[in-house]
């Protein structure tokens, strides 16, 4: 059975609390934009596409609840309803500034409610229904897009999920082209050890955990013998020139992959590509509390009656792993330069570079999107571009495939 990160039916939204994984599978109900903001900020939900969906659906749940309330709590007019929804969307965008999917989804939904509110027969019900349908459509599209990303990425690797990066791994496995996956712990929040590993084990995929600092040794000592074909990562924002912001540590993996001659692929839906951001230098990098580096949380482990150690369910302890008075720097993301990236896997195909080393977006974006790229003096500016995408007929984690 597929692992559900998001459970939704009209009027009810639950998310898998990823802070409780891998030891407990707990779903938290999201009833409002405030609940969603807290879940996103505290990293109960991860992955740029999933963050955007949770944010959008949280407002849909609130709108549905207010509509069904006995006192008809929705504002009296279409314009007031639209303003209420837009205020929630603007608030949610502040929860994760680096993830472009969230801002993109909010912008699209603002347009939906504004258009509905300005219609000739507009009333509060029209605005409500327009918003809920648009948010629900985003959920459906996200699942379909991630499946396509997995298939395109698998095709690319087989010749040289679901989710984005992990979707590629799942698709490779489904066509018997995956021998093994090595995945990093992904400090300081350990999303790789806790979450990627949980999903890989859940899906029965052959996988081995390594610490972040073991990546270079793995590539050098096992790269040829294990036929390590690629490093596959997700993305929170891809700039117009291909520079990519993702979980901190991605840049280091790209440098190592380049040195060892291993393909480096980014798997991301088109909503993660921000054509309004010319290069990675313009991406805002979220910095998180230093305590996340200094301390670590986990369940209590105690010996049972036979002396074997076991995890005590429902228990959590926080311990300090650094010297007293340690100061720490904790950027949540880093930016991998485009020149280190071999391809960007989208739901429409794999975007590759031309002979100048410039990513070609023309098959996955129409001319209007490409023409909207801001002017810049940088040589990697993208306007209208010739074809440069490998056509293929067939979502965090840092993974090595062999």
C-alpha positions as CSV (number, residue, x, y, z in Angstrom):
1,X,0.0,0.0,0.0
2,X,1.3,3.4,-0.9
3,X,2.5,5.7,1.9
4,X,0.2,8.7,2.2
5,X,1.8,12.0,3.2
6,X,-1.4,13.9,2.8
7,X,-5.0,12.6,3.4
8,X,-7.7,14.9,2.1
9,X,-11.5,14.8,1.6
10,X,-13.5,18.0,1.3
11,X,-13.6,19.7,4.6
12,X,-10.9,17.5,6.2
13,X,-7.1,17.5,5.8
14,X,-4.6,15.3,7.6
15,X,-0.8,15.2,7.2
16,X,1.7,12.5,8.2
17,X,3.7,14.1,11.0
18,X,7.2,13.7,9.6
19,X,8.8,14.7,12.9
20,X,7.5,11.4,14.3
21,X,8.9,9.2,11.6
22,X,10.3,6.6,11.3
23,X,9.2,5.2,14.6
24,X,5.6,6.3,14.7
25,X,3.1,6.9,11.9
26,X,0.9,9.7,13.2
27,X,-1.5,11.9,11.2
28,X,-2.2,15.4,12.4
29,X,-5.4,17.3,11.4
30,X,-5.0,20.7,9.8
31,X,-8.0,22.9,10.3
32,X,-6.7,26.4,9.4
33,X,-3.9,28.4,7.8
34,X,-2.4,28.8,11.2
35,X,-2.2,25.0,11.6
36,X,-0.6,24.7,8.2
37,X,1.9,27.5,8.8
38,X,3.0,25.8,12.1
39,X,3.3,22.4,10.4
40,X,5.4,23.8,7.5
41,X,7.6,25.9,9.8
42,X,8.2,23.1,12.2
43,X,8.9,20.7,9.3
44,X,6.1,18.3,10.1
45,X,5.6,18.4,6.3
46,X,8.6,18.4,3.9
47,X,9.2,18.8,0.2
48,X,8.4,22.0,-1.8
49,X,5.5,20.5,-3.8
50,X,3.9,19.0,-0.6
51,X,4.3,22.2,1.3
52,X,2.4,24.1,-1.4
53,X,-0.5,21.5,-1.4
54,X,-0.9,21.5,2.3
55,X,-1.0,25.3,2.4
56,X,-3.6,25.4,-0.4
57,X,-5.8,22.7,1.1
58,X,-5.6,24.2,4.6
59,X,-7.4,27.3,3.3
60,X,-9.9,25.2,1.5
61,X,-10.7,23.3,4.7
62,X,-11.2,26.6,6.6
63,X,-13.4,28.0,3.8
64,X,-15.5,24.8,3.8
65,X,-15.9,24.8,7.5
66,X,-17.0,28.5,7.6
67,X,-19.5,27.8,4.9
68,X,-21.0,24.9,6.8
69,X,-21.1,26.7,10.1
70,X,-24.6,27.3,11.5
71,X,-23.9,31.1,11.8
72,X,-22.7,31.1,8.1
73,X,-19.3,32.6,9.2
74,X,-18.1,33.4,5.7
75,X,-18.0,37.1,4.9
76,X,-21.2,38.5,3.4
77,X,-19.8,39.6,0.1
78,X,-17.6,38.0,-2.7
79,X,-15.0,40.7,-2.3
80,X,-14.7,40.2,1.4
81,X,-14.4,36.4,1.0
82,X,-11.7,36.9,-1.6
83,X,-9.8,39.2,0.7
84,X,-10.0,36.7,3.6
85,X,-8.6,33.9,1.4
86,X,-5.9,36.1,0.0
87,X,-4.8,37.2,3.5
88,X,-4.5,33.5,4.5
89,X,-2.4,32.8,1.4
90,X,-0.1,35.7,2.0
91,X,0.5,34.5,5.6
92,X,1.2,31.0,4.5
93,X,3.9,32.1,2.0
94,X,6.0,33.5,5.0
95,X,6.4,30.0,6.4
96,X,9.0,28.8,3.8
97,X,10.5,31.6,1.7
98,X,12.9,29.4,-0.3
99,X,10.3,27.0,-1.6
100,X,9.0,28.6,-4.8
101,X,6.1,26.1,-5.2
102,X,4.4,27.7,-2.2
103,X,4.6,31.2,-3.6
104,X,3.6,29.9,-7.1
105,X,0.5,28.1,-5.8
106,X,-0.5,31.1,-3.7
107,X,-0.2,33.4,-6.7
108,X,-2.3,31.1,-8.9
109,X,-5.0,30.8,-6.2
110,X,-5.1,34.6,-5.6
111,X,-5.9,34.9,-9.3
112,X,-8.6,32.3,-9.0
113,X,-10.4,34.1,-6.2
114,X,-9.9,37.6,-7.6
115,X,-11.4,36.5,-10.9
116,X,-14.3,34.8,-9.2
117,X,-15.0,37.8,-7.0
118,X,-15.1,40.1,-10.0
119,X,-17.5,38.0,-12.1
120,X,-20.9,39.3,-13.0
121,X,-22.8,36.8,-10.8
122,X,-20.2,36.8,-8.0
123,X,-21.2,36.1,-4.4
124,X,-19.5,34.5,-1.5
125,X,-20.5,31.0,-2.5
126,X,-19.0,31.4,-6.0
127,X,-15.7,32.5,-4.6
128,X,-15.7,29.7,-2.1
129,X,-16.4,27.0,-4.7
130,X,-13.9,28.4,-7.1
131,X,-11.1,28.3,-4.5
132,X,-11.9,24.8,-3.2
133,X,-12.0,23.3,-6.7
134,X,-8.7,25.0,-7.7
135,X,-7.0,23.8,-4.5
136,X,-8.2,20.3,-5.0
137,X,-7.1,20.3,-8.6
138,X,-3.6,21.2,-7.4
139,X,-3.6,18.0,-5.3
140,X,-4.6,15.8,-8.3
141,X,-2.1,17.5,-10.6
142,X,0.7,17.1,-8.1
143,X,0.3,13.3,-7.9
144,X,0.2,13.0,-11.7
145,X,3.2,15.3,-12.1
146,X,5.3,13.3,-9.6
147,X,4.5,10.1,-11.4
148,X,5.6,11.6,-14.7
149,X,8.8,12.9,-13.2
150,X,9.6,9.4,-11.9
151,X,9.0,7.8,-15.3
152,X,11.1,10.5,-17.2
153,X,13.9,10.2,-14.7
154,X,13.9,6.4,-14.9
155,X,14.1,6.5,-18.6
156,X,17.0,8.9,-18.5
157,X,19.0,6.8,-16.1
158,X,18.1,3.5,-17.7
159,X,19.7,4.6,-20.9
160,X,23.0,6.4,-19.8
161,X,8.3,7.4,-7.8
162,X,6.4,8.6,-6.4
163,X,7.6,12.0,-5.3
164,X,10.3,13.8,-7.1
165,X,13.8,12.5,-6.5
166,X,12.4,9.3,-4.8
167,X,9.9,9.0,-7.6
168,X,12.8,8.4,-10.0
169,X,14.1,5.7,-7.8
170,X,10.7,4.0,-7.6
171,X,10.3,4.1,-11.3
172,X,13.7,2.5,-11.9
173,X,12.8,-0.3,-9.5
174,X,9.5,-0.8,-11.2
175,X,11.3,-1.6,-14.5
176,X,13.9,-3.7,-12.8
177,X,16.7,-1.2,-13.6
178,X,17.7,-0.5,-10.0
179,X,20.4,-2.5,-8.2
180,X,20.8,-0.5,-5.1
181,X,20.3,3.0,-3.5
182,X,22.7,4.7,-1.2
183,X,21.0,7.6,0.7
184,X,22.5,10.2,3.0
185,X,21.4,10.9,6.6
186,X,21.0,14.6,5.6
187,X,22.0,16.5,8.7
188,X,21.1,18.4,10.7
189,X,17.4,17.4,10.6
190,X,18.2,13.8,9.4
191,X,15.5,13.7,6.8
192,X,17.4,11.1,4.9
193,X,17.8,8.7,7.8
194,X,14.3,9.3,9.2
195,X,12.2,9.9,6.1
196,X,13.9,8.8,2.9
197,X,14.9,5.6,4.6
198,X,11.4,5.0,6.0
199,X,10.0,5.4,2.5
200,X,12.6,3.1,0.9
201,X,12.0,0.4,3.5
202,X,8.2,0.8,3.2
203,X,8.4,0.3,-0.5
204,X,10.8,-2.6,-0.2
205,X,13.6,-1.0,-2.2
206,X,17.3,-2.2,-1.8
207,X,19.0,0.6,0.1
208,X,21.9,1.5,2.4
209,X,22.2,4.5,4.7
210,X,25.5,6.5,4.8
211,X,26.5,9.6,6.7
212,X,26.8,12.8,4.7
213,X,30.6,12.7,5.1
214,X,30.8,9.2,3.5
215,X,29.7,10.3,0.1
216,X,33.1,11.0,-1.3
217,X,34.5,7.7,-0.1
218,X,31.5,5.9,-1.5
219,X,32.0,7.4,-4.9
220,X,35.7,6.7,-4.9
221,X,35.7,3.1,-3.6
222,X,32.4,1.8,-5.0
223,X,31.6,4.0,-7.9
224,X,32.9,1.6,-10.5
225,X,32.4,-1.7,-8.8
226,X,28.8,-0.9,-7.8
227,X,28.1,1.0,-11.1
228,X,26.9,4.1,-9.4
229,X,25.1,5.8,-12.2
230,X,23.8,9.0,-10.8
231,X,23.1,11.3,-7.8
232,X,19.4,12.2,-7.8
233,X,18.1,15.1,-5.7
234,X,15.0,17.2,-5.3
235,X,14.7,21.0,-5.4
236,X,13.0,23.8,-3.5
237,X,13.7,26.4,-6.2
238,X,15.3,26.2,-9.6
239,X,16.4,29.6,-11.1
240,X,16.0,30.4,-14.8
241,X,19.7,29.6,-15.5
242,X,19.4,26.2,-13.7
243,X,21.0,27.1,-10.4
244,X,19.2,25.0,-7.8
245,X,18.3,25.5,-4.2
246,X,17.8,22.3,-2.2
247,X,18.5,20.8,1.2
248,X,21.9,21.9,2.5
249,X,24.5,19.5,1.4
250,X,23.3,19.2,-2.1
251,X,26.0,21.5,-3.4
252,X,28.7,19.3,-1.9
253,X,27.2,16.2,-3.5
254,X,27.2,17.9,-6.9
255,X,30.9,18.9,-6.6
256,X,31.8,15.3,-5.6
257,X,29.7,13.8,-8.5
258,X,31.5,16.1,-11.0
259,X,34.9,15.1,-9.7
260,X,34.1,11.4,-9.9
261,X,32.3,11.6,-13.3
262,X,28.9,10.6,-11.9
263,X,25.8,12.1,-13.4
264,X,24.0,14.6,-11.2
265,X,20.2,15.0,-11.8
266,X,17.6,17.3,-10.2
267,X,14.1,16.0,-10.1
268,X,11.4,18.7,-9.8
269,X,8.1,19.7,-11.2
270,X,7.8,22.8,-13.4
271,X,6.2,24.7,-10.5
272,X,9.7,24.5,-8.8
273,X,11.3,26.3,-11.7
274,X,11.2,30.1,-11.0
275,X,11.7,32.0,-14.3
276,X,11.4,35.2,-12.4
277,X,14.7,34.4,-10.6
278,X,17.6,34.8,-13.0
279,X,20.2,32.9,-11.0
280,X,20.9,31.3,-7.6
281,X,22.4,34.5,-6.2
282,X,18.8,35.9,-6.1
283,X,17.4,33.0,-4.1
284,X,16.6,33.7,-0.4
285,X,18.1,31.0,1.8
286,X,16.2,30.3,5.0
287,X,18.3,30.1,8.1
288,X,17.0,27.9,11.0
289,X,17.7,27.9,14.7
290,X,21.2,26.8,15.7
291,X,19.8,24.5,18.3
292,X,18.9,22.1,15.5
293,X,22.6,21.5,14.8
294,X,23.7,21.4,18.5
295,X,20.9,19.1,19.8
296,X,19.3,16.0,18.4
297,X,15.9,14.3,19.2
298,X,14.9,10.7,19.1
299,X,12.9,8.0,20.9
300,X,14.1,6.4,24.1
301,X,15.8,3.0,23.7
302,X,15.8,0.6,26.7
303,X,16.6,-3.1,27.1
304,X,13.6,-5.4,27.3
305,X,13.2,-8.5,29.5
306,X,15.6,-10.5,27.3
307,X,18.2,-7.8,27.3
308,X,17.7,-6.7,23.7
309,X,17.3,-3.0,23.1
310,X,14.0,-1.8,21.9
311,X,12.4,1.6,21.1
312,X,9.9,2.9,23.6
313,X,7.0,4.1,21.5
314,X,5.7,7.6,22.2
315,X,8.9,8.6,24.0
316,X,11.1,11.4,22.8
317,X,14.3,12.8,24.3
318,X,16.5,15.7,23.2
319,X,20.2,15.4,23.8
320,X,23.1,17.8,23.2
321,X,25.9,16.6,20.9
322,X,28.2,19.6,21.0
323,X,30.3,21.3,23.6
324,X,28.6,23.8,26.0
325,X,28.3,27.3,24.6
326,X,28.8,26.0,21.0
327,X,27.5,28.4,18.3
328,X,26.2,27.0,15.0
329,X,25.3,28.2,11.5
330,X,22.2,26.5,10.1
331,X,21.2,27.4,6.6
332,X,18.3,25.1,5.6
333,X,19.4,25.1,1.9
334,X,22.3,25.7,-0.4
335,X,22.5,26.5,-4.1
336,X,24.1,24.2,-6.6
337,X,25.4,26.0,-9.7
338,X,23.9,25.0,-13.0
339,X,27.3,24.0,-14.4
340,X,27.4,21.1,-11.9
341,X,23.9,19.8,-13.0
342,X,23.6,17.4,-15.9
343,X,19.8,17.4,-16.2
344,X,16.6,18.6,-14.6
345,X,13.9,16.0,-14.7
346,X,10.4,17.5,-14.9
347,X,6.9,16.0,-15.6
348,X,7.4,17.0,-19.2
349,X,10.8,15.5,-19.8
350,X,14.5,16.0,-19.0
351,X,15.9,19.5,-19.6
352,X,19.5,19.4,-20.8
353,X,22.1,22.0,-21.8
354,X,23.0,23.1,-25.2
355,X,26.6,23.4,-26.5
356,X,27.0,26.6,-24.6
357,X,26.2,24.9,-21.3
358,X,22.8,26.7,-21.0
359,X,19.7,24.8,-20.0
360,X,17.0,24.8,-22.6
361,X,13.5,25.2,-21.3
362,X,11.5,25.5,-24.5
363,X,9.8,22.1,-24.5
364,X,8.6,22.4,-20.9
365,X,7.6,26.1,-20.9
366,X,5.7,28.0,-23.6
367,X,7.1,31.2,-25.2
368,X,5.1,33.5,-22.8
369,X,6.9,32.0,-19.8
370,X,10.3,32.2,-21.4
371,X,9.8,35.8,-22.5
372,X,9.0,36.7,-18.9
373,X,12.5,36.0,-17.6
374,X,13.9,39.3,-16.2
375,X,16.6,41.0,-18.2
376,X,20.1,40.7,-16.8
377,X,23.7,41.3,-17.9
378,X,24.6,37.7,-17.1
379,X,25.6,35.5,-20.1
380,X,23.2,32.8,-19.0
381,X,20.1,34.8,-19.4
382,X,17.2,32.8,-20.9
383,X,14.8,34.4,-23.4
384,X,13.6,32.4,-26.4
385,X,15.6,29.3,-26.7
386,X,16.3,26.6,-29.3
387,X,15.3,23.0,-28.6
388,X,17.6,21.2,-26.2
389,X,15.5,18.8,-24.3
390,X,15.8,15.0,-24.6
391,X,12.2,13.9,-25.4
392,X,11.2,10.9,-23.4
393,X,8.2,8.6,-24.2
394,X,7.7,6.9,-20.9
395,X,9.8,14.7,-5.1
396,X,14.0,15.7,-0.7
397,X,16.2,13.3,-0.5
398,X,19.7,12.8,-1.8
399,X,20.1,9.4,-3.4
400,X,22.8,7.5,-5.3
401,X,21.5,4.8,-7.8
402,X,23.3,1.8,-9.1
